[in-house]
C-alpha cells in the first residue's frame, strides 16, 4: 500500500497546499481566476494535446469503451437526480448534484495521476471519458436543470448554452488536434514543441494547486446549513460518487465483456479508476452560473477530494 501512496500522495498534497495557502491568506482569492485561466486555456490544453499525439487510436475509436462509460454516466445522473428530488430539492439543485456525482475530476487530477501510475497506455481511455463528461454528461445535467419552471423554450436555451460552452472549451479542441497529429504522424516544429512541453509540464501542479484554492474559497464563503441536512445530503451524493459510480462502471464493463464486446480489461480498469476520482471542481463554477446552490456543490467536492486520497489509493492497490 505504501508504494501506491508514494504515487498518489503528491497529487493530493498539492490540492491541500492550495487549500491551505488560500485559507491562511498566503494567496489572495483574487488570484484564483488568473490561475484558472492559465490552467484552462494554456497549460491543460497543451498537456492534453501531447497526450492526444501519443494516444492509441484503437482505444479512442473503441465503441465498447465509449458506450460503457456513457451508459454509466447516464445511469449515475438518473440515480442522483432521483435521490436529490427525494430529499425535496428542485430540478436545478438536483441536476447539479447529479453532475457532481457523475463527473470525475479527470482533467485536473485523473490524467496526470493515471499517467504516473500506468503510463501513456491510460491516455486513450482517459480522453474518451473526458469527452463524454464534457460534452454529454454536462449538457444533459444543464438541460435537466432548466426543467425547474421552464417550458420548451427554457430547455432549448439551456441546450444552446451547453453547446456554446463545449465549443468555447479549449480542452476538446486540444484533444482533437492531438489525435489529428497522431493519425497523420505530424510533428510540431522544435521551438513550438518545446513551448507546448513546458506548458504541459506546468499543468498538473498548477491545476491541483488551483483545485485546492477553489475549494478553499468556496468553503470560506459558504453559508452553513442545518447540520442534519448537510450530513444527509452530502454523505449521500459523496457515496454515489466514490462508491456507486466505480462499482456501476465495473458491472457494466464486466457485462460488456461477458457479451463479447471488444472491451479490454486494461481499459475497464482505467474507467473504473476514473469513476473513483473525486468530483470535478469546475461544477462549482457551472452551478453558480445557472443559479444552483454552489456552496452545496463545493462541500461535496471538498469531501470527495479528501476521502478519495484513501478510497482511490485502496482501489489502485486492489487492481494491482
Secondary structure, DSSP 8 states (H G I E B T S, - for coil): -HHHHHHHHHHHHHHHHHHHHHHTTSS-GGGHHHHHHHIIIIIHHHHHHHHHHT--HHHHT-HHHHHHHHHHHHHHHHHHHHHHHHTT--HHHHHHHHHHHH-B-IIIIIHHHHHHHHGGGGHHHHHHHHHHIIIIIHHHHHHHHTTTT--HHHHHHHHHHHHHHHHH-HHHHHHHHHHHHHHTT----HHHHHHHHHHHHHHHHHHHHHHHHHHHHHHHT-----HHHHHHHHHHHHHIIIIIHHHHHHHHHHHHHHTT----HHHHHHHHHHHTS-B-THHHHHHHHTTS-HHHHHHHHHHHHHHHHHHHHHHHHHH-
